Amino acid sequence: MQHASRPTARAKARTAQPTRLLTMMLGSLLLVLALALATGAKAMTEDEKAALDTISAAFNSTKTMNGEFIQTAPSGDTLQGYFFIERPGKIRFYYSKPSYTDIISDGKTLSIEDRKLRTQDIYPLSKTPLRVLLSENLNLASDERVRQAVISDDIVSVVVEQESLFGDGILTLIFERDTSLLRQWTIRDANNNETTVTVFNVETGRPVKQSLFEIKYNLGPNSRSN
């Protein structure tokens, strides 16, 4: 089991407007996380290809992952919560208060749920970027969306350009070089606003309760098919 250390200080969560909050969460999670584990490279050196191959192999050998995250908005406001992944197909992002949002995939469907209002939006998983993140096999060195890959002593940084159902963006990914764990990502939108997500206390290979991936279909979803 691998662990990533907790940051020395955790920022306090502050209230954000609901509409801006949902947009930020969708942009940073549905786009950024999917790309974070599905990137390849253009005109990379052999060392860069080898580094991404190592990250890919490590991820493909890991079926479950869980931990905590802190999300920082362009305004400096922060939110935090917990995440759980079981490949193929399943994910849960639970935002702590003041947010009441859950992002859940049960393998076929993706739900964006508001726990307070007891409402949700439903998307086919196959039409979201998360289908790549949650696939069984990834190849980080074969995708043409990567614009830059940089290796330092401790980290591997990857810059990705990508279109998404939730908006276009430039993504910078930070992986630990020795463990191949994803530690942080930053997305810059078309207006040059940056949202950063840092994950910590990460565990891999631990059993995850299947109830975490159950979608409450009785909430009366607003289905999205486009």
C-alpha positions as CSV (number, residue, x, y, z in Angstrom):
1,M,0.0,0.0,0.0
2,Q,1.3,3.4,-0.9
3,H,0.8,6.7,1.0
4,A,1.1,10.3,0.1
5,S,1.9,12.7,3.0
6,R,-0.6,15.3,4.2
7,P,0.1,19.0,3.4
8,T,1.5,20.9,6.4
9,A,-1.5,23.2,6.5
10,R,-5.1,22.8,5.4
11,A,-7.0,25.9,4.3
12,K,-10.4,26.5,5.7
13,A,-13.3,26.0,3.4
14,R,-15.3,29.1,2.6
15,T,-18.8,29.4,1.0
16,A,-19.0,29.8,-2.8
17,Q,-22.0,30.6,-4.9
18,P,-23.8,27.3,-6.0
19,T,-23.6,27.9,-9.7
20,R,-19.9,28.9,-9.7
21,L,-19.2,26.0,-7.4
22,L,-20.8,23.4,-9.6
23,T,-19.0,24.7,-12.7
24,M,-15.7,24.6,-10.9
25,M,-16.2,21.1,-9.7
26,L,-17.2,19.8,-13.0
27,G,-14.4,21.5,-14.8
28,S,-11.7,20.4,-12.3
29,L,-13.0,16.9,-11.7
30,L,-14.8,15.5,-14.7
31,L,-12.2,17.1,-17.1
32,V,-9.1,17.2,-15.1
33,L,-9.2,13.9,-13.3
34,A,-10.0,12.0,-16.4
35,L,-7.1,13.6,-18.3
36,A,-4.8,13.2,-15.4
37,L,-4.7,9.4,-15.9
38,A,-5.2,9.3,-19.7
39,T,-2.5,11.5,-21.2
40,G,0.2,10.7,-23.7
41,A,2.9,12.7,-25.3
42,K,4.0,14.5,-28.5
43,A,7.7,14.4,-29.6
44,M,8.8,13.2,-26.2
45,T,12.3,12.1,-25.4
46,E,13.0,8.4,-24.6
47,D,13.3,9.3,-20.9
48,E,10.0,11.1,-20.9
49,K,8.3,8.2,-22.6
50,A,9.8,5.8,-20.1
51,A,8.5,7.9,-17.2
52,L,5.0,8.0,-18.6
53,D,5.1,4.2,-19.3
54,T,6.1,3.7,-15.7
55,I,3.2,5.8,-14.4
56,S,0.8,4.0,-16.8
57,A,2.0,0.5,-15.6
58,A,1.6,1.5,-12.0
59,F,-1.9,2.8,-12.5
60,N,-3.0,-0.2,-14.5
61,S,-1.8,-2.5,-11.7
62,T,-4.0,-0.5,-9.2
63,K,-7.7,-1.3,-9.2
64,T,-8.7,0.7,-6.1
65,M,-7.6,4.1,-4.7
66,N,-8.9,6.4,-2.0
67,G,-7.8,9.5,-0.2
68,E,-8.6,13.2,0.6
69,F,-8.5,16.2,-1.6
70,I,-8.4,20.0,-1.3
71,Q,-9.7,22.1,-4.2
72,T,-8.7,25.8,-4.6
73,A,-10.7,28.1,-6.8
74,P,-9.3,31.0,-8.8
75,S,-10.6,33.3,-6.1
76,G,-8.6,31.5,-3.4
77,D,-11.7,29.9,-1.9
78,T,-11.2,26.2,-1.0
79,L,-13.3,23.1,-0.7
80,Q,-12.3,19.6,0.5
81,G,-13.5,16.1,0.7
82,Y,-12.9,12.4,0.1
83,F,-12.6,10.3,-3.1
84,F,-12.8,6.6,-3.9
85,I,-12.0,4.8,-7.2
86,E,-12.6,1.2,-8.3
87,R,-11.6,0.5,-11.8
88,P,-13.2,-0.3,-14.2
89,G,-16.0,2.2,-14.1
90,K,-16.6,3.3,-10.5
91,I,-15.8,6.6,-8.7
92,R,-17.1,8.7,-5.8
93,F,-16.1,12.3,-4.9
94,Y,-17.7,13.4,-1.6
95,Y,-17.4,17.2,-0.9
96,S,-17.5,18.2,2.8
97,K,-19.6,21.2,3.9
98,P,-20.2,23.9,2.9
99,S,-20.7,21.9,-0.3
100,Y,-23.3,19.2,-0.5
101,T,-22.2,17.7,-3.8
102,D,-21.4,14.0,-4.6
103,I,-20.0,12.9,-7.9
104,I,-20.8,9.2,-8.4
105,S,-20.3,6.6,-11.2
106,D,-21.7,3.1,-10.8
107,G,-20.0,1.8,-13.9
108,K,-22.5,2.9,-16.5
109,T,-23.9,6.2,-15.3
110,L,-22.5,9.4,-13.8
111,S,-24.5,11.3,-11.2
112,I,-23.9,14.9,-9.9
113,E,-25.9,14.9,-6.7
114,D,-26.9,17.7,-4.3
115,R,-27.3,16.0,-1.0
116,K,-29.1,19.0,0.6
117,L,-31.6,19.6,-2.2
118,R,-31.9,15.8,-3.0
119,T,-31.5,16.5,-6.7
120,Q,-29.1,15.2,-9.3
121,D,-28.0,15.4,-12.9
122,I,-27.5,12.2,-14.8
123,Y,-24.9,11.6,-17.6
124,P,-24.0,8.4,-19.5
125,L,-20.5,7.6,-18.3
126,S,-19.6,6.8,-21.9
127,K,-20.1,10.5,-22.9
128,T,-17.9,11.9,-20.1
129,P,-14.1,12.2,-19.9
130,L,-14.2,9.9,-16.9
131,R,-14.7,6.9,-19.2
132,V,-11.0,7.1,-19.9
133,L,-9.9,7.4,-16.2
134,L,-12.1,4.5,-15.3
135,S,-11.1,2.2,-18.2
136,E,-9.2,-1.0,-17.5
137,N,-6.1,-0.1,-19.5
138,L,-4.3,3.2,-20.0
139,N,-1.3,4.1,-22.2
140,L,0.1,7.5,-21.1
141,A,2.7,7.6,-23.9
142,S,0.4,7.3,-26.9
143,D,-2.1,10.2,-26.7
144,E,-1.6,13.2,-28.9
145,R,-3.1,15.7,-26.5
146,V,0.0,16.2,-24.4
147,R,1.9,19.5,-25.1
148,Q,4.8,19.0,-22.7
149,A,6.3,16.5,-20.3
150,V,9.0,17.5,-17.8
151,I,11.0,15.3,-15.5
152,S,12.7,16.6,-12.4
153,D,14.4,14.8,-9.5
154,D,11.1,14.3,-7.6
155,I,8.2,14.8,-9.9
156,V,6.9,14.3,-13.5
157,S,4.9,17.2,-14.8
158,V,2.6,16.8,-17.9
159,V,0.8,19.6,-19.7
160,V,-2.3,18.5,-21.6
161,E,-4.7,20.4,-23.9
162,Q,-8.2,18.9,-24.2
163,E,-11.8,19.5,-25.2
164,S,-14.5,18.3,-23.0
165,L,-18.3,18.3,-22.5
166,F,-17.6,20.6,-19.5
167,G,-15.3,23.0,-21.3
168,D,-11.9,23.3,-22.9
169,G,-8.8,23.7,-20.8
170,I,-5.0,23.4,-20.3
171,L,-4.1,20.9,-17.6
172,T,-0.9,20.6,-15.7
173,L,-0.4,17.3,-13.9
174,I,2.1,16.6,-11.1
175,F,3.1,13.0,-10.4
176,E,5.5,11.7,-7.8
177,R,8.4,10.3,-9.7
178,D,9.3,7.5,-7.3
179,T,5.8,6.2,-6.6
180,S,4.0,7.3,-9.8
181,L,1.1,8.7,-7.6
182,L,-0.8,11.7,-8.9
183,R,-0.3,14.4,-6.3
184,Q,-1.8,17.6,-7.8
185,W,-3.3,19.1,-11.0
186,T,-4.1,22.6,-12.2
187,I,-6.6,23.5,-14.9
188,R,-6.5,26.8,-16.7
189,D,-9.7,27.7,-18.6
190,A,-10.3,29.8,-21.6
191,N,-10.3,32.9,-19.4
192,N,-7.0,32.0,-17.8
193,N,-8.6,31.2,-14.5
194,E,-6.8,28.4,-12.6
195,T,-8.3,25.8,-10.3
196,T,-6.0,23.5,-8.4
197,V,-6.7,20.1,-6.7
198,T,-4.3,18.5,-4.3
199,V,-4.8,14.9,-3.2
200,F,-3.2,13.5,0.0
201,N,-3.4,10.5,2.4
202,V,-3.8,8.4,-0.7
203,E,-4.1,4.6,-0.3
204,T,-4.1,2.1,-3.1
205,G,-5.2,-1.5,-3.2
206,R,-7.6,-1.2,-0.3
207,P,-11.1,-2.7,-0.6
208,V,-13.8,-0.1,-1.2
209,K,-17.5,-0.5,0.0
210,Q,-19.7,-1.0,-3.1
211,S,-22.4,1.1,-1.5
212,L,-20.2,4.2,-2.1
213,F,-20.9,3.8,-5.9
214,E,-24.7,3.4,-5.6
215,I,-26.7,6.1,-7.4
216,K,-30.0,7.2,-5.9
217,Y,-32.1,6.9,-9.1
218,N,-35.3,7.7,-7.0
219,L,-34.2,11.4,-6.8
220,G,-35.8,12.1,-10.2
221,P,-32.8,12.8,-12.3
222,N,-32.5,15.4,-15.1
223,S,-31.1,13.0,-17.7
224,R,-28.3,14.4,-20.0
225,S,-27.6,12.5,-23.2
226,N,-25.7,15.2,-25.2
